[in-house]
Amino acid sequence: MKSLAFFVALAVASAQDLGSIRTVYMMPMSGGLDQYVAVHLTTDHVFLVVTDPRKADAVFTDRIGANFEQALHELYAGEQNEEEGKTADYDKPSMAPLSRGKGSFFLVDHKTHNVLWSTYVPHKNNGASDMNRTAEKIVYQLGKDLTPIRKPPVPASTP
């Protein structure tokens, strides 16, 4: 019974973390899928997509692991150096994907490196219409998962 309570508490904490995300940085994805996802995230008003990783609450990616951790380290090296009082190192390029994505997508908190949300949406090819459909499915699922977290404010009753 204690383990069930732990998992419920963990799910609530993750939902609260996901609900606090407003801005995302898009990591490069296979086939340029990041561009399609960015379009749907902004047009559907799910998240604001930023081009400066230091302005992002989270990172959207199609792969996690050692290469992703290295890419995060490189992206936020300037931020860490500023915190330590050193000169920022802004001219390091972000790491490009090293392998083809397999349909898994992740929203990762860039400070804690916790995966806040994930989904699996495979795509058949890298054609524009298929990539657009895949991006639409990803963002639809994300928006659906966010709906219970981001409830609209209750209007004040009129006297």
Buried (B, 14 or more C-beta within 10 A) or exposed (E): EEEEEEEEEEEEEBBEBBBEBEEBBBBBBBBEBBBBBBBBBBEEEBBBBBEEBBEBBBBBBBBBEEBBEEBBEBBBBBBEBEEEEEEEEEEEEEBEBEEEBEEBBBBBBBEEEEBBBBBEBEBEEEEEEBBBBBBBBBBBBBBEBBEEBEEEEEEEEEE
